[in-house]
Amino acid sequence: QVQLVESGGGLVQTGGSLRLSCAASGTIVFKNDMGWYRQVPGSQRELVAGITSGGTTNYPEFVKGRFTISRDNAKNTVYLQMNSPKPEDTAVYYCNSKVRYGLREFDYWGQGTQVTVSS
């Protein structure tokens, strides 16, 4: 069974930094497309960083240059480095893994970790 466990959330000041971790079990992160999403109450979940199985990363404009996604294959863990966060980055952050079984692909989510950015 695939499990994703996020950690590292908390309170951070504007201009500081925070690193989120997503430890995976039941799957191998470098074989999957992985991503970090965030959600605020009343809004849809949105992508903030993605990394493909081939190692290609992608970011929406609103985090480019500030957030970095990476993975440690030995630890089977994906990270989100958040530099210079802004109050509008406050949200619950979720780890996502797209796991392929033959021709089918399934989405798995972690439980989420709260990030609060104070000005």
Secondary structure, 3 states (H helix, E strand, C coil): CCEEEEECCEEEECCCEEEEEEEEECCCHHHCEEEEEEECCCCCCEEEEEECCCCCEECCCCCCCCEEEEEECCCCEEEEEEECCCHHHCEEEEEEEEEEECCEEEEEECCCEEEEEEC
